[in-house]
Amino acid sequence: MSTLSPQELEKLFHRTMKDPLQWTVIRYEVDLAYETGCAEFVLLTFKSASGSLKRLKFSEPRTLNYSCQLPQNLYVADLSSLGWENGQQIEVGEWGEDNEVVFWAKSVEDVV
């Protein structure tokens, strides 16, 4: 569960994902480093109700938390304004009743 309330999260939604219910995840890709077995990045492909596609790349993801059933409606919150020192500035979680965190990342960028 996110440490922030839904109202606080809404203020921190990443500029490219202001409405998490408008976008559905249709593809998850995780790139693992062969040497360490650690995730180097996560690439998510989203589709809107109108059919638009959006791809976001999350660098240095941590605490990947999902089972075989991956959530489809995710929020992307930019926590950098909070001044937290852990280095993970982006919180990605399931947008719903519990706002369960799926992972944190150092940064996010749009991929064309």
Secondary structure, DSSP 8 states (H G I E B T S, - for coil): --SS-HHHHHHTB-TT-S-GGGEEEEEEEEEE-TTT--EEEEEEEEEETTS-EEEEEEES-B-----SS--SSEEEEE-GGGT-SSS--EEEEE-SSS--EEEEESEEEEE-
